[in-house]
Amino acid sequence: MSFYVYLSGEIHTDWREEIQQGAEAAGLDIVFTAPVTDHDASDAAGDHLGKPADGFWRDHQSSKVNAIRTRTMIEQADLVVVRFGDKYKQWNAAFDAGYCAALAKPYITLHSEEIVHPLKEVDAQAQAWCTTTDQVVETLRYVLKA
């Protein structure tokens, strides 16, 4: 079975590469997609549309352009992995998880135990909560090869 997996969330560590390498080592037939992970490029996604008067409108413009990619890839995915890091608040990741829940799209959360409480509603709708990328890979292995 082939799977499309969207890797949402935190962009400051190499968790995506760890999952991709683990899936490859396990021989899993997975196509991975992700948001733009270059922070500056993401912030500038709408700059080609004209220079807004202030930062709010620049963010608004760029978030709409980024949403084209994000929504499309989430909708096309068979499963979404949503990573919440410890250093930054990832409101976009929480939004992606909520979008998955609204679509009845299966998703897995990936985060440390230290942030269980603020993510209780997000985790309540997830099909699994993982604390390591190895757990994500093992979940994918089970889903695809069991």
MOCORNOR-V546667 format. One record per residue. N is the residue number from 1. RES is the residue in three letters. PHI is phi in radians with two decimals (999 if undefined). Layout:
n=[N;N]
res=[RES;RES]
phi=[PHI;PHI]
This chain:
n=[1;2;3;4;5;6;7;8;9;10;11;12;13;14;15;16;17;18;19;20;21;22;23;24;25;26;27;28;29;30;31;32;33;34;35;36;37;38;39;40;41;42;43;44;45;46;47;48;49;50;51;52;53;54;55;56;57;58;59;60;61;62;63;64;65;66;67;68;69;70;71;72;73;74;75;76;77;78;79;80;81;82;83;84;85;86;87;88;89;90;91;92;93;94;95;96;97;98;99;100;101;102;103;104;105;106;107;108;109;110;111;112;113;114;115;116;117;118;119;120;121;122;123;124;125;126;127;128;129;130;131;132;133;134;135;136;137;138;139;140;141;142;143;144;145;146]
res=[MET;SER;PHE;TYR;VAL;TYR;LEU;SER;GLY;GLU;ILE;HIS;THR;ASP;TRP;ARG;GLU;GLU;ILE;GLN;GLN;GLY;ALA;GLU;ALA;ALA;GLY;LEU;ASP;ILE;VAL;PHE;THR;ALA;PRO;VAL;THR;ASP;HIS;ASP;ALA;SER;ASP;ALA;ALA;GLY;ASP;HIS;LEU;GLY;LYS;PRO;ALA;ASP;GLY;PHE;TRP;ARG;ASP;HIS;GLN;SER;SER;LYS;VAL;ASN;ALA;ILE;ARG;THR;ARG;THR;MET;ILE;GLU;GLN;ALA;ASP;LEU;VAL;VAL;VAL;ARG;PHE;GLY;ASP;LYS;TYR;LYS;GLN;TRP;ASN;ALA;ALA;PHE;ASP;ALA;GLY;TYR;CYS;ALA;ALA;LEU;ALA;LYS;PRO;TYR;ILE;THR;LEU;HIS;SER;GLU;GLU;ILE;VAL;HIS;PRO;LEU;LYS;GLU;VAL;ASP;ALA;GLN;ALA;GLN;ALA;TRP;CYS;THR;THR;THR;ASP;GLN;VAL;VAL;GLU;THR;LEU;ARG;TYR;VAL;LEU;LYS;ALA]
phi=[999;-1.77;-2.35;-1.92;-2.17;-1.68;-1.80;-1.76;1.94;-0.77;-2.03;-1.79;-2.30;-1.69;-1.04;-1.11;-1.10;-1.07;-1.17;-1.10;-1.16;-1.14;-1.14;-1.14;-1.10;-1.46;1.24;-1.51;-1.54;-2.27;-1.78;-1.73;-2.25;-2.78;-1.25;-1.16;-1.75;-1.49;-0.98;-1.10;-1.14;-1.12;-1.10;-1.73;-1.00;-1.83;-1.06;-1.19;-1.51;2.16;-1.54;-1.20;-1.18;-2.56;-1.08;-1.00;-1.26;-1.14;-1.06;-1.05;-1.07;-1.20;-1.13;-1.20;-1.16;-1.07;-1.11;-1.02;-1.16;-1.08;-1.07;-1.06;-1.22;-1.13;-1.10;-1.41;-1.25;-1.46;-2.67;-2.12;-1.87;-1.98;-1.73;-1.99;-1.46;-1.54;-1.48;-2.06;-1.45;-1.79;-1.11;-1.11;-1.16;-1.10;-1.10;-1.06;-1.09;-1.11;-1.10;-1.05;-1.05;-1.13;-1.50;1.04;-1.56;-1.08;-2.51;-2.03;-1.72;-2.31;-2.90;-1.33;-1.15;-1.09;-2.01;-1.07;-1.04;-1.18;-1.86;-1.03;-1.24;-1.13;-1.17;-1.10;-1.64;-1.25;-1.43;-2.79;-2.05;-1.98;-1.89;-2.36;-1.18;-1.08;-1.15;-1.10;-1.06;-1.13;-1.11;-1.09;-1.04;-1.07;-1.08;-1.55;-2.12;-1.16]
